[in-house]
Amino acid sequence: MNRLEQTHWVAALFHPEKAPLTMFATEDAERFVVYQNNIIVSLIDSLVDSFPALVQLLGENYFHAVAREFVQENPPNSPVMAEYGTQLPGYLEGFLPLEMLPYLADVARLELARIACFHAADSATLSAEDFTSLSIEALLSASFVLNPSLRLVVSEHPIFKLWHSQIHDSPIPALADWRGEEVICLRRKNVVITKQLQLGGALFLKTLINGQTLEEAWKAASAKDPGFNLTEALGSLVNEQLTVSIIY
Amino acid sequence: MSHFDTSPVNPCVGVSFKPQYFADICLESAAIDFFEVHAENYMSLGGLYHEQLRELTRTYPLSVHGVGLSIGGTDPINALHLKRLKHLCNIYHPVSLSEHLAWSVHDGIFLNDLMPLVYDESSLARVISRIDQIQDYLGCRLLIENPARYIKLTKQTLDEPYFLQQVAERTGCGLLLDITNLYVSAFNLGFDPVQYLTDFPLQGVEEIHLAGHSKNRLADGGQLFLDDHGSQVSEEVWLLFQEVVDSIGSKPTLIEWDNNLPTWQGLCLEANKAREILEKSDFLLVSQGEYA
């Protein structure tokens, strides 16, 4: 089978309406359908595994229908299936039949963050002594390498409550409580922990993730969240094992 | 790469490892000689899967089985994928590294399934050159597996046993004989599996795969077998396995079960069936007679 024949074969896999192939007898066409189904169904199944909350929110049948279109337009470009589906949030944002449900894309982003967290590199984290050995001035001007499993997802929608409602069978957020949420995913003892943060805490972490100093993170958080408490935030950095090294 | 600790008279039976079996394997020391994992499931950087595999490989030999190298493809070999595979081998030192005689990538798209090759001189030359390239890069030998086939391709000028014999001879790779794939292909394409085994370069076989398959009805009334790895090994496949073992002796044998997973105990029962056949093979009796 040369390159051109493989090109025709692949085109027919994803677009059955295209011209029939000449690489097998016409009466065997139904057997070719097995390859079409194997690919499409296995890719849809992989998305079902990766996006359990989204499957619940959309209903299994509807999710399958959306996933089928997504798979045909966005087949994987890596044999590592844990990496498949990263384009789904963007795809959902452009999917007109779902434009009235703009929170779905961010729920998908949260589910992707959980997968990335699950598979991220292992790393030893800093202890309280690593922090207390430095003066407060040195700490404030330091930046940090954060735990590689840490993921932060910020949304205009209550994505933590939405995700939690589907996975842990809790109530869906009421319309009166419909406000943006900041969520972190972090792996501890190889279990992914998903937690909601206050706005200040999220801005603090976001600034540190960007490689800025502790002082800059403190200022960014305090500017938008008067209740932000630096001592508590530092306590979280240690207790939640969020840091890997201090750069000072 | 280290090697299986085996000889034609020593049974060596493995099973596909799944994360959900880990606790059971730790609880009781399993009568399993090796575990096999899919390479692509262990290409992430860290986390639970790697922790389990590190623990497992302290006690058991590991066989790594891939679907992403696209040996029969026409895209250049994916350098990143090859690099990740080498990294995996450097960490876990598998006793065997295998891939399929098939293609799974085209125009950068991963198809998540194994596509059939037309066996002719040009695809033979391509496959040989790609295996050479892969083995050179990895610094170890591959085992190449006969695929399950569902459709008869026109323009084919070579048969599969000859193709694999040439591949093994000209690249130095070993062969992985998947007896379920053979049985499924023989039914779907209408050839005699016993004749296939007569033609097959059995001396090059270094590992055997056994798995369940399903029987599916086609709209035209015909039947199609699928190697879905989702049930027990069928009686017909056990019989073919017996023939192979009688002919070449005991080879490392894997029960491949990837879907509709049984309990750990259920999987061990299936592995024990393979072990019994290996232990009672004619080859073993004949060999013992020779040594007596």
Interface residues (C-beta under 8 A of the other chain):
Chain A: M1 N2 R3 E5 Q6 T7 W9 V10 L13 T22 M23 F24 A25 E27 D28 E30 R31 F32 V34 Y35 N38 I39 S42 L43 S46 P75 P76 N77 S78 P79 V80 M81 A82 F118 H119 A120 A121 D122 S123 P148 S149 R187 N190 V191
Chain B: E40 N41 M43 S44 L45 G46 G47 L48 Y49 H50 E51 G66 V67 G68 G72 G73 T74 N78 L80 H81 R84 W103 S104 V105 H106 D107 G108 I109 F110 L111 N112 D113 M115 P116 L117 V118 S122 S123 Y150 I151 K152 L153 T154 K155 N188 N216 L218 A219 D220 G222 L224 L226
